[in-house]
Amino acid sequence: MKLERLFEVKKHKLYTMSGEEISFEGKAFPVKWSNVEAGPEEYNEDFLAKLRDDLKALEDKNEFVFIEPVFDKDAGCEQFTAAMKHCARRIKDCLSVIGFAIPDAVFDQRSFYVDELSAKHGQYCFFCKKDAGSDIVLY
């Protein structure tokens, strides 16, 4: 099921598709990598099912969030990205998800990360906190 894009980024600001600017503050929903992935290519489906339920509850309240992955394991960007891609698959029908954060640990490989998560989830917007001269940058 492909969802329609509800938000877009213009000049590093978040807007609804009807053109209303949306405040970004308070919209982060932290998700620990260690909760998503039990081992390489082994995922915690119970956690992901509860995450989906929590996001669906936000949807019922017409609330929207960015998933903010927490890079809390000692492994590489590819494994982290695979875990977040799997997470995105499990929450693909949650209208409450604006998109995903780009953790500082994958900042140098952000194109790979964004491409992987966007492949089947074109509705997502992305943001990072690490960028020259800015606190938060939306992509």
Disulfide bonds with the S-S distance in Angstrom:
none
